[in-house]
């Protein structure tokens, strides 16, 4: 009899549970919440269990997942209770703890203040897994943006109210160089900012590779291999180079619409295996001026040492001689405004890096030059120029491999030159002797890739002002000549349309990169030089046209066909216009 009653009770319970589960939901509630309100949880989830509808177990399970996905809870459960003639559904939550302390470990390269600016999970706030995940993604993006592509958040732990974020920053364990037979490995490694024990950074590695290539010792510097190391949290770098010959002799001929010339260049590279370079250039030709073929010659000897005391500081010395023809403003002997001018001199320069970053540099140059009319007897023009220059440079250009083809970036240069007597706050510091003058120049170039990397827009601004104590026989080489291959193309180099002590020039180019050797160019130039105090934009002249750039071992060859006011002019030269 007792078993029968137990069976009846069990059957009654099952029948009651069946009616219980089929009852409508008449109330929704949340318990265990202190930070989030009930309404906030139900709306933000959002909960799909509806009042008045019959209970659906599958919907309740989805509601639990939605509430948990809010990120603020350690656990979420659902309780069912009878309510009037239906059910009350109570979602019971266990909230995450409030962050009492925030600590970062393993971050050597990024300063803590920089990380905290993008980190939203702060002490005093409840831990939210979604916010924490977003913080981790932002920090990883910050690492990648700054070049630390192998660095990332390894884990984030919460214990006793403290949030500890562990960052993994792989360091360089070793660097090996192959392919160098004449160049000591130490000479290569000293150019690198990445050293053993330094956190790996792709931007620093790119700059190191460019710096090594620009030493001039190598025809190629490979993309380094990044290999796993036996040490935890470390990588190995392997760099392959291909050396140039120690002695290079280049000989060539050139013909343009303004001149024809022959040149020879002897380069002695890393002669004593200490990094020095010696270069001797000799050029002889004829320059066409007013339908006359006038001889011109130039000679240049330069010594350059790229490691002067420490990396980034370099020293060079140059001896030069040039004989050419220059126009003369305000000649003392009448209308004879084209004279053979001989410039002979010596210069020494010291380049120093600035602590703001590898893009910043400061160059000091001392120049001693004697200028005279190249005649045997009684030259009207003969004077000494001694000057000191300071040049500030910012350079963030990036290049296509090792070709020197600019892909994007900016370059800014400010030059101050003072000749003769140097003063500071109206007090004389010292007197170089010779002509008293000063020159101020600014140049800014910007290169912007379009949707495809082989489409480049280049913009350039140049401005300069020259003030000299000389008021007669001012040479074209002292001031600014406007018109020619390096200023406004479409005019002849030998017949500038303006010469004066002030100059403003704007250049725009569209460059299409066919490959690492060939570029096509469309250009537009606009500017003028002024001898009068007033500068009028109405007097500016323009030139436009198209050209080709060819990368060669001696530098880029430039061919331009430009049109000015009257006709088309062909230009040929070495190097870029800007």
N, C-alpha and C positions, 0 to 999 in steps of 0.2 A: 504493500500500500504506500509506503514511504517513497519507493522508486517512482510510482505513478505520479505522486504530487511533485516530485522533482522534475519529472518529464513535462508535466503541465506548466510548471513555472518556467522552464527553459523555452517551451514552445511559445508561451505568452510573451516572454522577453524578445524572442525573435520576431514575432508579429509586431510588437511595439516598436522595435528598431526599424522594421520595414516602413511603418507609418511615419516614424521619426525622420527617416532619410528622404521620404517623399514629401515632407512638409515644406511650405514656402519659406524663403528667407525674409524675416520681418525686421531684422536689426543687424547692423555691422558695427564692430568696435575694434579698437586697437588697445593693447595693454603692454606695459613694460617700457613705454616710450617716455622720455623726459626732454630730449633735445628737439625731436620732430613732433609736431602736432598730429592728432589723428587725421584731420582733414588734409594736411599736407601729404601724409603718407598715402592715403586712399586716392588722392587726385594725381600725385606724381607717378604712382606705380604704372598705369592706373589699374585699380582693381576692377575686374570684369564681373564679379559676382554681384547680381542686381537684386535690389529689394523687390519682393513680390514674386520673384521667379523661384522655381523649385531648385533645390540644391543640386549642383553638378560637381561631382568629385574632380573631374578633369579640369574644370574651370578654377576650382579652389587651388589645385596644384599649380596651375599657371600663375595664379595670383601670388602664391608664395614665392615663385621665381621672380616675378616682377618686383615685389617688395624687396627681395634680397638684392636685386640688380641696382637698387638705389645706392648701394655701396656703404651705407652707414650702419649695417647690422652684422653681428656675428652669427645669429641664427634667427629663423622665423618659423613659427608653427601656427596651426589653426585649431581652435577648440570650438565644438558645437554644443550649444545649450538650448533646451526648450524655452520658447519665448511666446507667451500668449498661446495661440493656436499654430504657431510655426516654430522657427529656429532663429537663434542669435548666433552669428559667426564672429568669433573673436580671434583676431590675428595677434598672437603673442610674439613680441620681438625682444631680442637682446641686443642693445646698442653697443657700438664700438666705444672703446674708452676715449677720454679726452687726452690729447697729446700734451704731456707735461714737459717734455724736453725733445729737442731736435738736434741730432748730431750727424755729421758727415765724416766718413772715413775713407782714406785712399785717394782723395782728391789733391794732387800735387800741382797740376798744371792750371786749373781754373781757380781763381780766388773765391773764397767763401762768399764774399759780398755779391759777386756776380751770379753765383748759384742761387742765393736767397732771393734775388730780384725776380726770378722766374718760378720760384717754388711756392705754391699756394698752401700746402699743408703746414700750418704754423702752430707753435705751442699755444694752448688755450682754446683750441678748436677741436671738435670731435673728429677722430680719424674717419676718413671716407675713402673706401677703396678705389672708387672712380677718380676722385681728385688725385689720389696718390699715383694711380696709373698714368694720368695725364701729366703729373709732375715728372715722372720717370721719362715719359716720351719727350717732354720739352728739354730735359737735361741731356738726353741722348742726342737730340737735334742740335743743342748748343755745342756739344762736343764735336759733332760732325762739321758744323758751320765754322768752328775755329780750327779745323784741320786734324782734330784728334779722332780719326775715323775708327780706330780700334778700341777706343775707350767707351765704356758704357756702365750703367748701373747694374751691378752684379746681383744685389738683393736689398730688400728693405724689411727690417724686423721691428716689431712692436713688442716691448716687454716692460712691464711695470709702469706703463704710461709714457715710456720713452721711445721715440722713433729713431732708429739708427739706419742710415742709408750707406751701404757699402759700395764704393765705386772701384772699378777695375781699370787701371791705366797702364797698359803694357809699356815697358821700357825697352830700350835697345840693349841687348846683351852683347852683341858683337857686330862689327862691320868689316867685311872683307872686300878687297878690290882685286880684280883680275884684268889682264890685258896690258898692264903697265910694265914695260921693261926698262925704259930709261928714266921714268919719273918715279921717284921714291914714293911709297904709299903714304908716308908721313906728310908729304907735300899736298896730297889729295885730301887726306883726312882733316888737316888743319883748316881747310876751307869750309868744313861742314859744321853747322850748328848742332846737328844731331850727333851725339857722342854716346859712348857706353854709359848706361844709367840714366839717360835722358828719355822722357816720355815720347813715344813715337808721334810724329805730327806730319801729315801729308803735305801741308803748305810749306813747312820748313824743309822737307825733303825736296820739294820742287825747287825752292830757292837755292838749296845746296847744289842740286844738279845743274841749274843754270849758272851758278857761280863757278863751278868746276869747269864747265864748258867754256865760259868766257875767259878762263885763264889763257886760252889759245894753245894749249898743249895737245888737245885731242880733237880728232875729227868727229867723234861721236862719244856720247855718254849715255849708256842704256838706262831704261827705266829700272830702278833697283828691284830685285826680288825680295819679298818679305817672307821669311821662313820661320816656322815655329822653333822655339828654343827649348832646351832641356830644363830651363828654369821656369818656374810658374810665373805667369804674368809677364813674360818677356818674349821678344822676337829678335831674329837675326836679319841683317841687311847684307845683300850681296850686290855689288856694283861692278859693271863691266865697262871698260873704256877701250878706245882705239886711239893710239898715239899718232900724232903727226910726225913728219920728219923734222929733225932738229933745225935744218937749214932749208929754207924755201926761197926760190928765186922765181919771180913772176915778171914776164916781159910782155908788153902789148902795145898796140896802136889804136888810136881813136880819131874819129872824124865827126865833127858836128857842123852846123851852119855857121858857127862863130870861130871855130878853131880846129886845128889838127895837131896831134901830139903823139909822142912815143914815151913810154914810161917803163921803168924797171923798179922792182921792189925786192929787197933782200931782207928776209926775216930770220933771225937767229932766236930760236925758242928754247928756253930752259937749257942754255948752253952749259952752265956749270952745275946743273941739277939742283939749283937753289931757287928756281922759280922766275928768274929774270927774263926779260925780253929785250932784244935790240932790233930796231927796224931802220933801214936806210931806203929812202924814196928819192928817185931822180926822175924828173920829167922835163922834156924839151919839146917845143912845138912852135907854132905860129898862130897868132891871133889876128883876126880880120877886124880892122877898125877903119871905117870910112873907105872901104875898098882897098886898103893897104894891108899887106901881110907883114905883121910885125913880130919879130922873134921874142919868145918868152922862155924862161927857164926857172926851175925851182929845185931845191935840194932840202932834204929834211932827215935828220938823224935823231932818233929817240931811244932813250933807255927807260925801261919801266920795271919796277919791282912791286909785285902785288901784295907782299907781306912785309910791311914796314912796321916793325915792333909787334903788331898783333893783327888778327884777321879783320878785314874791312878797311884798314888803313893802308894806303898805297902811296908810293912816291915815284915821280917821273922827272926826267930832264930832257929838254929838246933843244937842239941847235938847228937853225934853218937859214935859208937864203932864197930869196925870190926876186926875179926881175920881170916886170910886166909893164903894162901901160895903163895909166889912170888919168881920168879927167880931173880938171882943177877948177875949183870955184874961186872967184875973185883973184885971177892971176895977176901977178905984179907986172908982167911984161906984155900985157895986152891980150890979144885974142888966142894966143897959143895955149889952149886948154887941155891938151893931151900930151903927156910927157912920159918918157921912160923912167920908171921909179924902181929903185933898188931897196929892198927891205932885208936887213940882216940882223939876226938877234939870237937871244938865248932865253929860255924860260925854264922854270922849275915849279912843280905843282905837288901839293900834298892833299890827298883825299882822306876825310875822316868820317866814320859812321856816327850817327846821332843815336842817343839812347831810346828814342821813341819807337824804333823798329827798323828792320832792314830796308824799308823803302826810303828812309830819310838819310841824307848825306850833306856834307859841307866840304867845299873845295876851296883851297887857297892857292893862288898862283902869283908868282913874281915874274915879270917880263922886262927884259932889257933889249931894246930895239933901236937900231940906227936907220933912219930913213933919209935917202938922198936921191937927187936926180942923177940918173946913170949917164953922166957925161964926164969927160976927162977934165975940162977946164971950167971953172967958175959956175958951179951948179947954183941955181936960184933957190932950190929947196934942199935943205940939209938940216936935220935936227935930231935930237935924242929923245926917245920915249922910254921912261922907266915907270912902271906901274905895279900896283898890288890889287888883286881882284879877290872877291869873296863871292862864292856861288852856292846858294842853297837849292837843294834838289829834293823833290818828292817823286818817286817813280814806283808805280804799282802795275806796270805793264806785264802782261802774260803773252807768251809766244807760242807759235806752232813748232813744237819740238825744239830742234836746235838750229832752225833756219833763220831766225831773226825776224820772221814775219809776225807782226803784232796782231793779236786776236782781240784783246780788250784791255781796259785800264786807263790810267791817267798819268801824265807827267807834267810837273810844274817846276819851273826854274826861275829864280830871281838872281840877277847878277849885278854887283856893284863893283866898279873899277875906278881907282883914283891914281892919277899920275902926277909927278912933280912933288909938291909939298902936301903932306898929309896932316890934317888938323882934326882936333876933337874938342868940341865945345869952345870953338874960337881960339884954342890953344895949340900951337904947332907941336907935333909929335916928332917928325923928322922930315927931311927933304931928300927925295930921291935924285933931284936934279932933272934937267931936261924940261920938256913942255909940261905946263900945268893944265890938267884937264880932269874931267870925270865923266863916267858913262854909267847909265842905269838902264837895265833891260829886264823885261818880263816875257816869259813864254809859257803858254798852257796848251796842252794837247789832250784830247779825249778820243778814245776809240770805243765804239759801241757795236757789238755783234747784233745782227738782225736775227730773224727766226732760225736761220741756219748759220752755222759757225763760219762758213766760207763767204758770207756777205758781211762786210765791215764798213761802217761809216766812221770817217776820221775828220775831226774838227781841230783847227789850230789857230791860236792867236799869238802874235808877236808885237811887242811895242818897245821902242827904245828912244833914248834921248842922250845926246852927246854935247858937252859944253867944253870949249877949248879956249885957252888964252890967246891962241893964234887967231888973227882976224883976216889974214890973207893967205893965198896959196893953200886953201883947204883941199886935201886930196879925197878922191872918191873912196879910197880904202879906209879913211878915218871916219867918214860919216856913213850914211845909209844910202845905197843905190837901189832904186825900185825898178824892177823889170828884169826878167831873166828866169833861168831854170830853178832858182831857189826862192824866188819871190812871186812875181806875177808872170806866169807863163803865158806866152803869146807875144812876148817882146824879147828882143835880143839881149844876151848878157853883156855884149860889148857896147850897146847903146841904150842905157837905162833912160826911162822917160822922166825920172825925177831923182835928184840927189840932194840931201839935206841932213841937218843934225837931228831931226825927229822923224819917226817912222811908225806907222801902224799898218799891220798886215793881217788879213784873215784868209785862211785856206779851208776848203772843204773837199773831201775826196770820198768817192764810193769805190771800195776795193772788192774785187771778186777773186778769191783764191782758187785757182784751178788745181794746184797741187803744191807740194813743198818747194817747188822751184819757180813756178810761174804765177804772176798776179796780173790781172787787168784792172785799169784805173780810169775813172771819170773824175775830172777835177774842175773846180771853180776857184779863182783867186781874186782878191779885191783889196786894194790898199794904195798907199802913197807915201812919199817922203816929202818933208817940208823944210824949206830954208827960212821961211818967215815965221814970226811968233804964232800966228793964227793957224789953226788946223781946221780945214773945211772938208766935210764929207763929200760935198759936191765935186771936189777935185779928185776924188778917188777914181782909179781906173781898174778895170777888170780884165781877166783872161779866162778862157775855158778851153777844154779839150779832153784828150784821152791819152793813155799811155800804157806801158808794159813794164813790169819789174821781173828781173831774172836773178835768182839766187846763184852766186858763184863762190868759189873758194876765196876770192879777193874782196868779197862784199857784193851787195846787190847792185846790178846794173839797172839804170833808169833810162827809159826812152819815153819822151813826151812829145806830143804834137799839140801845140796850143795856138789859139787865135786871140789876138788883141783887137785893136781898133781897125787895123788895115789888112793884115794878111796872116797866114799860118806860119809858125816858126817851129822848127824841129830842135829838140834839146836832147843831149846825151850826157850822162854823168854817173858817178858812183855814189851810192847811199840814197837815202830817202829824202824827199823834200821836207818832211817832218815825221 
